[in-house]
Amino acid sequence: MARVVVDVMPKPEILDPQGKAVTGALGRLGFDGLSVRQGKRFEIEFDGEVTDERLEQVRQAADKLLANTVIETFEVRVEA
């Protein structure tokens, strides 16, 4: 079974309140100097090999449904 991962992150210019809250909590716990941005990870599995056509299908799904491309970016990668 093949697995493709789609990582979705807020664009740099978009406020990330969840990431900011985690950054603050880490600081209070003594983990200074860390900055967190929170995103989403989608794991997509399918039978057969990873082909260019399959990757394009996943990219289209990410563009149309998994990510809000107005405020988020996404990256599609094959997981070993």
N, CA, C and O atoms as a Tinker XYZ file with bonds, in Angstrom:
   320  protein
     1  N      0.843000   -1.178000    0.000000    73     2
     2  CA     0.000000    0.000000    0.000000    64     1     3
     3  C      0.888000    1.241000    0.000000    63     2     4     5
     4  O      1.836000    1.330000    0.780000    81     3
     5  N      0.587000    2.173000   -0.853000    73     3     6
     6  CA     1.361000    3.410000   -0.966000    64     5     7
     7  C      0.739000    4.482000   -0.078000    63     6     8     9
     8  O     -0.475000    4.522000    0.126000    81     7
     9  N      1.611000    5.354000    0.447000    73     7    10
    10  CA     1.125000    6.444000    1.298000    64     9    11
    11  C      1.695000    7.763000    0.804000    63    10    12    13
    12  O      2.900000    7.904000    0.597000    81    11
    13  N      0.807000    8.716000    0.621000    73    11    14
    14  CA     1.187000   10.079000    0.262000    64    13    15
    15  C      0.732000   10.977000    1.407000    63    14    16    17
    16  O     -0.364000   10.813000    1.941000    81    15
    17  N      1.583000   11.923000    1.775000    73    15    18
    18  CA     1.283000   12.833000    2.870000    64    17    19
    19  C      1.103000   14.246000    2.317000    63    18    20    21
    20  O      1.880000   14.704000    1.479000    81    19
    21  N      0.071000   14.919000    2.801000    73    19    22
    22  CA    -0.155000   16.322000    2.468000    64    21    23
    23  C     -0.005000   17.112000    3.765000    63    22    24    25
    24  O     -0.783000   16.942000    4.703000    81    23
    25  N      1.011000   17.982000    3.804000    73    23    26
    26  CA     1.222000   18.867000    4.942000    64    25    27
    27  C      0.644000   20.233000    4.595000    63    26    28    29
    28  O      0.991000   20.820000    3.570000    81    27
    29  N     -0.237000   20.733000    5.454000    73    27    30
    30  CA    -0.899000   22.024000    5.236000    64    29    31
    31  C     -0.470000   22.964000    6.362000    63    30    32    33
    32  O     -0.559000   22.615000    7.539000    81    31
    33  N     -0.006000   24.150000    5.993000    73    31    34
    34  CA     0.442000   25.141000    6.982000    64    33    35
    35  C     -0.151000   26.507000    6.654000    63    34    36    37
    36  O     -0.391000   26.824000    5.489000    81    35
    37  N     -0.384000   27.316000    7.690000    73    35    38
    38  CA    -0.828000   28.685000    7.415000    64    37    39
    39  C      0.284000   29.447000    6.691000    63    38    40    41
    40  O      1.468000   29.244000    6.959000    81    39
    41  N     -0.110000   30.311000    5.786000    73    39    42
    42  CA     0.882000   31.154000    5.115000    64    41    43
    43  C      1.587000   32.021000    6.161000    63    42    44    45
    44  O      0.989000   32.354000    7.184000    81    43
    45  N      2.850000   32.391000    5.921000    73    43    46
    46  CA     3.617000   33.145000    6.919000    64    45    47
    47  C      2.938000   34.437000    7.383000    63    46    48    49
    48  O      3.081000   34.826000    8.542000    81    47
    49  N      2.214000   35.093000    6.504000    73    47    50
    50  CA     1.599000   36.371000    6.859000    64    49    51
    51  C      0.265000   36.209000    7.607000    63    50    52    53
    52  O     -0.331000   37.200000    8.029000    81    51
    53  N     -0.197000   34.982000    7.769000    73    51    54
    54  CA    -1.465000   34.714000    8.444000    64    53    55
    55  C     -1.210000   34.465000    9.932000    63    54    56    57
    56  O     -0.313000   33.704000   10.294000    81    55
    57  N     -1.995000   35.102000   10.783000    73    55    58
    58  CA    -1.875000   34.878000   12.219000    64    57    59
    59  C     -2.185000   33.420000   12.541000    63    58    60    61
    60  O     -3.067000   32.816000   11.930000    81    59
    61  N     -1.463000   32.864000   13.495000    73    59    62
    62  CA    -1.629000   31.477000   13.896000    64    61    63
    63  C     -1.848000   31.426000   15.410000    63    62    64    65
    64  O     -0.899000   31.189000   16.157000    81    63
    65  N     -3.088000   31.647000   15.876000    73    63    66
    66  CA    -3.330000   31.700000   17.315000    64    65    67
    67  C     -3.000000   30.391000   18.036000    63    66    68    69
    68  O     -2.542000   30.421000   19.178000    81    67
    69  N     -3.223000   29.255000   17.397000    73    67    70
    70  CA    -2.896000   27.983000   18.043000    64    69    71
    71  C     -1.389000   27.836000   18.206000    63    70    72    73
    72  O     -0.913000   27.430000   19.267000    81    71
    73  N     -0.643000   28.161000   17.169000    73    71    74
    74  CA     0.808000   28.105000   17.256000    64    73    75
    75  C      1.349000   29.066000   18.298000    63    74    76    77
    76  O      2.292000   28.748000   19.024000    81    75
    77  N      0.743000   30.248000   18.366000    73    75    78
    78  CA     1.164000   31.243000   19.352000    64    77    79
    79  C      0.905000   30.742000   20.778000    63    78    80    81
    80  O      1.733000   30.946000   21.666000    81    79
    81  N     -0.242000   30.089000   21.000000    73    79    82
    82  CA    -0.566000   29.546000   22.319000    64    81    83
    83  C      0.427000   28.453000   22.711000    63    82    84    85
    84  O      0.867000   28.398000   23.860000    81    83
    85  N      0.779000   27.589000   21.769000    73    83    86
    86  CA     1.745000   26.529000   22.055000    64    85    87
    87  C      3.119000   27.135000   22.340000    63    86    88    89
    88  O      3.814000   26.689000   23.253000    81    87
    89  N      3.512000   28.141000   21.570000    73    87    90
    90  CA     4.796000   28.815000   21.800000    64    89    91
    91  C      4.850000   29.388000   23.208000    63    90    92    93
    92  O      5.855000   29.244000   23.904000    81    91
    93  N      3.761000   30.043000   23.630000    73    91    94
    94  CA     3.709000   30.612000   24.975000    64    93    95
    95  C      3.780000   29.543000   26.054000    63    94    96    97
    96  O      4.480000   29.716000   27.052000    81    95
    97  N      3.062000   28.442000   25.866000    73    95    98
    98  CA     3.070000   27.359000   26.848000    64    97    99
    99  C      4.462000   26.734000   26.953000    63    98   100   101
   100  O      4.920000   26.420000   28.052000    81    99
   101  N      5.123000   26.555000   25.833000    73    99   102
   102  CA     6.484000   26.007000   25.858000    64   101   103
   103  C      7.426000   26.920000   26.631000    63   102   104   105
   104  O      8.266000   26.445000   27.396000    81   103
   105  N      7.288000   28.231000   26.434000    73   103   106
   106  CA     8.120000   29.192000   27.166000    64   105   107
   107  C      7.902000   29.100000   28.668000    63   106   108   109
   108  O      8.855000   29.152000   29.446000    81   107
   109  N      6.640000   28.961000   29.072000    73   107   110
   110  CA     6.328000   28.842000   30.498000    64   109   111
   111  C      6.864000   27.538000   31.092000    63   110   112   113
   112  O      7.104000   27.452000   32.296000    81   111
   113  N      7.047000   26.536000   30.253000    73   111   114
   114  CA     7.591000   25.253000   30.703000    64   113   115
   115  C      9.113000   25.218000   30.655000    63   114   116   117
   116  O      9.725000   24.197000   30.969000    81   115
   117  N      9.720000   26.333000   30.263000    73   115   118
   118  CA    11.175000   26.404000   30.242000    64   117   119
   119  C     11.817000   26.134000   28.898000    63   118   120   121
   120  O     13.044000   26.096000   28.802000    81   119
   121  N     11.018000   25.943000   27.854000    73   119   122
   122  CA    11.550000   25.720000   26.508000    64   121   123
   123  C     11.629000   27.063000   25.786000    63   122   124   125
   124  O     10.774000   27.389000   24.962000    81   123
   125  N     12.664000   27.835000   26.106000    73   123   126
   126  CA    12.814000   29.175000   25.545000    64   125   127
   127  C     13.396000   29.125000   24.136000    63   126   128   129
   128  O     14.098000   28.185000   23.763000    81   127
   129  N     13.085000   30.151000   23.377000    73   127   130
   130  CA    13.666000   30.301000   22.042000    64   129   131
   131  C     12.997000   29.478000   20.954000    63   130   132   133
   132  O     13.512000   29.403000   19.838000    81   131
   133  N     11.862000   28.859000   21.255000    73   131   134
   134  CA    11.147000   28.070000   20.256000    64   133   135
   135  C      9.963000   28.869000   19.729000    63   134   136   137
   136  O      9.318000   29.607000   20.474000    81   135
   137  N      9.687000   28.717000   18.452000    73   135   138
   138  CA     8.534000   29.353000   17.839000    64   137   139
   139  C      7.760000   28.281000   17.077000    63   138   140   141
   140  O      8.336000   27.559000   16.264000    81   139
   141  N      6.475000   28.177000   17.334000    73   139   142
   142  CA     5.658000   27.104000   16.766000    64   141   143
   143  C      4.613000   27.682000   15.828000    63   142   144   145
   144  O      3.996000   28.706000   16.119000    81   143
   145  N      4.421000   27.007000   14.693000    73   143   146
   146  CA     3.284000   27.251000   13.810000    64   145   147
   147  C      2.582000   25.916000   13.666000    63   146   148   149
   148  O      3.220000   24.895000   13.407000    81   147
   149  N      1.279000   25.923000   13.833000    73   147   150
   150  CA     0.527000   24.676000   13.809000    64   149   151
   151  C     -0.171000   24.498000   12.482000    63   150   152   153
   152  O     -0.776000   25.429000   11.951000    81   151
   153  N     -0.082000   23.292000   11.953000    73   151   154
   154  CA    -0.727000   22.981000   10.685000    64   153   155
   155  C     -1.492000   21.671000   10.768000    63   154   156   157
   156  O     -1.862000   21.214000   11.850000    81   155
   157  N     -1.722000   21.075000    9.601000    73   155   158
   158  CA    -2.467000   19.823000    9.506000    64   157   159
   159  C     -1.663000   18.842000    8.654000    63   158   160   161
   160  O     -0.904000   19.244000    7.772000    81   159
   161  N     -1.840000   17.551000    8.931000    73   159   162
   162  CA    -1.200000   16.494000    8.149000    64   161   163
   163  C     -2.288000   15.516000    7.725000    63   162   164   165
   164  O     -3.065000   15.033000    8.549000    81   163
   165  N     -2.332000   15.235000    6.433000    73   163   166
   166  CA    -3.264000   14.250000    5.886000    64   165   167
   167  C     -2.454000   13.102000    5.314000    63   166   168   169
   168  O     -1.527000   13.325000    4.535000    81   167
   169  N     -2.791000   11.878000    5.688000    73   167   170
   170  CA    -2.158000   10.683000    5.139000    64   169   171
   171  C     -3.148000   10.009000    4.213000    63   170   172   173
   172  O     -4.244000    9.636000    4.631000    81   171
   173  N     -2.766000    9.852000    2.965000    73   171   174
   174  CA    -3.640000    9.268000    1.958000    64   173   175
   175  C     -3.004000    7.968000    1.492000    63   174   176   177
   176  O     -1.873000    7.964000    1.005000    81   175
   177  N     -3.728000    6.870000    1.640000    73   175   178
   178  CA    -3.227000    5.563000    1.235000    64   177   179
   179  C     -4.032000    5.039000    0.061000    63   178   180   181
   180  O     -5.234000    5.286000   -0.044000    81   179
   181  N     -3.356000    4.313000   -0.822000    73   179   182
   182  CA    -4.038000    3.692000   -1.944000    64   181   183
   183  C     -3.248000    2.475000   -2.403000    63   182   184   185
   184  O     -2.048000    2.363000   -2.154000    81   183
   185  N     -3.938000    1.578000   -3.071000    73   183   186
   186  CA    -3.292000    0.380000   -3.608000    64   185   187
   187  C     -2.483000    0.737000   -4.838000    63   186   188   189
   188  O     -2.808000    1.681000   -5.559000    81   187
   189  N     -1.441000   -0.015000   -5.069000    73   187   190
   190  CA    -0.633000    0.197000   -6.271000    64   189   191
   191  C      0.532000    1.128000   -6.011000    63   190   192   193
   192  O      0.809000    1.520000   -4.877000    81   191
   193  N      1.198000    1.466000   -7.086000    73   191   194
   194  CA     2.383000    2.315000   -7.014000    64   193   195
   195  C      2.015000    3.793000   -7.067000    63   194   196   197
   196  O      0.938000    4.174000   -7.525000    81   195
   197  N      2.938000    4.606000   -6.587000    73   195   198
   198  CA     2.782000    6.054000   -6.681000    64   197   199
   199  C      3.218000    6.466000   -8.078000    63   198   200   201
   200  O      4.377000    6.300000   -8.460000    81   199
   201  N      2.278000    6.999000   -8.825000    73   199   202
   202  CA     2.564000    7.464000  -10.178000    64   201   203
   203  C      2.385000    8.975000  -10.242000    63   202   204   205
   204  O      1.837000    9.586000   -9.324000    81   203
   205  N      2.852000    9.569000  -11.332000    73   203   206
   206  CA     2.649000   11.006000  -11.517000    64   205   207
   207  C      1.160000   11.345000  -11.539000    63   206   208   209
   208  O      0.750000   12.393000  -11.039000    81   207
   209  N      0.356000   10.461000  -12.118000    73   207   210
   210  CA    -1.088000   10.697000  -12.184000    64   209   211
   211  C     -1.705000   10.685000  -10.785000    63   210   212   213
   212  O     -2.554000   11.519000  -10.469000    81   211
   213  N     -1.272000    9.731000   -9.944000    73   211   214
   214  CA    -1.780000    9.661000   -8.570000    64   213   215
   215  C     -1.387000   10.905000   -7.777000    63   214   216   217
   216  O     -2.202000   11.476000   -7.052000    81   215
   217  N     -0.126000   11.317000   -7.923000    73   215   218
   218  CA     0.334000   12.519000   -7.216000    64   217   219
   219  C     -0.452000   13.749000   -7.656000    63   218   220   221
   220  O     -0.796000   14.599000   -6.834000    81   219
   221  N     -0.733000   13.842000   -8.941000    73   219   222
   222  CA    -1.514000   14.970000   -9.434000    64   221   223
   223  C     -2.931000   14.926000   -8.874000    63   222   224   225
   224  O     -3.507000   15.968000   -8.559000    81   223
   225  N     -3.485000   13.747000   -8.749000    73   223   226
   226  CA    -4.819000   13.582000   -8.161000    64   225   227
   227  C     -4.819000   14.065000   -6.707000    63   226   228   229
   228  O     -5.751000   14.746000   -6.279000    81   227
   229  N     -3.786000   13.717000   -5.960000    73   227   230
   230  CA    -3.679000   14.155000   -4.565000    64   229   231
   231  C     -3.500000   15.668000   -4.498000    63   230   232   233
   232  O     -4.096000   16.322000   -3.642000    81   231
   233  N     -2.681000   16.236000   -5.398000    73   231   234
   234  CA    -2.498000   17.698000   -5.433000    64   233   235
   235  C     -3.825000   18.411000   -5.686000    63   234   236   237
   236  O     -4.126000   19.425000   -5.056000    81   235
   237  N     -4.605000   17.877000   -6.603000    73   235   238
   238  CA    -5.903000   18.493000   -6.893000    64   237   239
   239  C     -6.836000   18.407000   -5.685000    63   238   240   241
   240  O     -7.565000   19.353000   -5.386000    81   239
   241  N     -6.807000   17.262000   -4.991000    73   239   242
   242  CA    -7.636000   17.109000   -3.790000    64   241   243
   243  C     -7.200000   18.105000   -2.721000    63   242   244   245
   244  O     -8.041000   18.707000   -2.053000    81   243
   245  N     -5.896000   18.281000   -2.555000    73   243   246
   246  CA    -5.389000   19.236000   -1.569000    64   245   247
   247  C     -5.800000   20.652000   -1.937000    63   246   248   249
   248  O     -6.206000   21.431000   -1.075000    81   247
   249  N     -5.695000   20.982000   -3.206000    73   247   250
   250  CA    -6.033000   22.330000   -3.665000    64   249   251
   251  C     -7.522000   22.626000   -3.529000    63   250   252   253
   252  O     -7.903000   23.755000   -3.220000    81   251
   253  N     -8.365000   21.627000   -3.757000    73   251   254
   254  CA    -9.815000   21.848000   -3.748000    64   253   255
   255  C    -10.465000   21.628000   -2.388000    63   254   256   257
   256  O    -11.502000   22.227000   -2.103000    81   255
   257  N     -9.867000   20.762000   -1.526000    73   255   258
   258  CA   -10.557000   20.406000   -0.297000    64   257   259
   259  C     -9.688000   20.469000    0.960000    63   258   260   261
   260  O    -10.111000   21.018000    1.978000    81   259
   261  N     -8.497000   19.921000    0.896000    73   259   262
   262  CA    -7.710000   19.761000    2.119000    64   261   263
   263  C     -7.107000   21.062000    2.633000    63   262   264   265
   264  O     -6.913000   21.219000    3.838000    81   263
   265  N     -6.813000   21.985000    1.745000    73   263   266
   266  CA    -6.216000   23.266000    2.141000    64   265   267
   267  C     -7.079000   24.423000    1.653000    63   266   268   269
   268  O     -7.674000   24.361000    0.578000    81   267
   269  N     -7.135000   25.465000    2.449000    73   267   270
   270  CA    -7.748000   26.721000    2.022000    64   269   271
   271  C     -6.601000   27.558000    1.463000    63   270   272   273
   272  O     -5.886000   28.217000    2.218000    81   271
   273  N     -6.427000   27.535000    0.154000    73   271   274
   274  CA    -5.244000   28.140000   -0.461000    64   273   275
   275  C     -5.199000   29.655000   -0.368000    63   274   276   277
   276  O     -4.200000   30.263000   -0.752000    81   275
   277  N     -6.255000   30.277000    0.131000    73   275   278
   278  CA    -6.227000   31.715000    0.369000    64   277   279
   279  C     -5.323000   32.020000    1.571000    63   278   280   281
   280  O     -4.604000   33.019000    1.579000    81   279
   281  N     -5.370000   31.147000    2.581000    73   279   282
   282  CA    -4.613000   31.391000    3.812000    64   281   283
   283  C     -3.614000   30.285000    4.154000    63   282   284   285
   284  O     -2.864000   30.410000    5.122000    81   283
   285  N     -3.596000   29.194000    3.364000    73   283   286
   286  CA    -2.716000   28.066000    3.671000    64   285   287
   287  C     -1.918000   27.643000    2.450000    63   286   288   289
   288  O     -2.331000   27.851000    1.309000    81   287
   289  N     -0.772000   27.048000    2.717000    73   287   290
   290  CA     0.018000   26.404000    1.666000    64   289   291
   291  C      0.026000   24.915000    1.946000    63   290   292   293
   292  O     -0.234000   24.484000    3.069000    81   291
   293  N      0.324000   24.130000    0.925000    73   291   294
   294  CA     0.405000   22.688000    1.146000    64   293   295
   295  C      1.571000   22.103000    0.370000    63   294   296   297
   296  O      2.032000   22.646000   -0.634000    81   295
   297  N      2.028000   20.961000    0.889000    73   295   298
   298  CA     3.127000   20.224000    0.251000    64   297   299
   299  C      2.703000   18.763000    0.173000    63   298   300   301
   300  O      2.222000   18.198000    1.155000    81   299
   301  N      2.879000   18.158000   -0.987000    73   299   302
   302  CA     2.561000   16.757000   -1.203000    64   301   303
   303  C      3.863000   15.985000   -1.304000    63   302   304   305
   304  O      4.763000   16.361000   -2.055000    81   303
   305  N      3.959000   14.885000   -0.531000    73   303   306
   306  CA     5.179000   14.082000   -0.588000    64   305   307
   307  C      4.841000   12.617000   -0.391000    63   306   308   309
   308  O      3.842000   12.268000    0.237000    81   307
   309  N      5.688000   11.778000   -0.936000    73   307   310
   310  CA     5.531000   10.342000   -0.798000    64   309   311
   311  C      6.265000    9.925000    0.463000    63   310   312   313
   312  O      7.425000   10.282000    0.665000    81   311
   313  N      5.583000    9.169000    1.310000    73   311   314
   314  CA     6.206000    8.694000    2.540000    64   313   315
   315  C      6.715000    7.272000    2.324000    63   314   316   317
   316  O      6.009000    6.404000    1.810000    81   315
   317  N      7.952000    7.069000    2.731000    73   315   318
   318  CA     8.555000    5.739000    2.552000    64   317   319
   319  C      7.966000    4.722000    3.500000    63   318   320
   320  O      8.362000    3.557000    3.480000    81   319
